[in-house]
Amino acid sequence: MLRYLIYVAVIFLLVDHLYTHWGPEIINRAASTFMGRPVTVVEESPYRESIIDKAIKKVKEVLGR
């Protein structure tokens, strides 16, 4: 049972990371293909960080002291 919870957590982190970095681009590209013209459905914010990015940043801060 614990193994499945770990699998779900890892999959959640990977999906969050992929969506944060490439999600809006993929959604906009699919919508543009469907509409036949360039459209923006999801605005991309310039400062996006996934949970993995935040954890790595925090570890670097702790180890950097």
C-alpha positions in Angstrom: 0.0 0.0 0.0 2.8 2.4 0.9 4.4 1.6 -2.5 1.3 2.8 -4.3 1.2 6.0 -2.3 4.8 6.7 -3.3 4.0 6.0 -6.9 1.1 8.4 -6.8 3.3 11.1 -5.2 6.0 10.7 -7.8 3.5 10.8 -10.6 1.9 13.9 -9.1 5.3 15.7 -8.9 6.2 14.8 -12.5 2.9 15.9 -13.8 3.2 19.2 -11.9 6.7 19.8 -13.2 5.7 19.0 -16.8 2.6 21.1 -16.7 4.4 24.0 -15.1 7.1 24.2 -17.7 5.3 23.0 -20.9 1.6 22.9 -20.2 0.6 26.4 -21.5 2.7 25.9 -24.6 1.1 22.6 -25.4 -2.5 23.9 -24.7 -2.0 27.0 -26.8 -0.5 24.9 -29.7 -3.4 22.4 -29.6 -6.0 25.3 -29.6 -4.2 27.1 -32.4 -4.2 23.9 -34.5 -7.9 23.3 -33.8 -8.9 26.9 -34.6 -6.6 27.2 -37.6 -5.1 30.5 -36.4 -2.8 31.5 -33.5 -4.8 31.8 -30.3 -3.7 32.2 -26.7 -5.9 30.2 -24.3 -3.5 30.1 -21.3 -1.2 33.0 -20.5 2.3 32.0 -19.5 3.5 33.7 -16.4 7.2 34.6 -16.5 8.1 33.2 -13.0 6.7 29.7 -12.8 8.2 27.1 -10.4 7.0 23.6 -9.9 7.2 21.8 -6.5 10.4 20.1 -7.6 12.0 23.5 -8.6 11.0 25.0 -5.2 12.4 21.9 -3.3 15.7 22.1 -5.2 15.9 25.9 -4.5 15.3 25.3 -0.8 17.9 22.5 -0.6 20.5 24.8 -2.3 19.7 27.6 0.2 20.0 25.2 3.2 23.3 23.7 1.9 24.7 27.0 0.9 24.7 28.4 4.4 
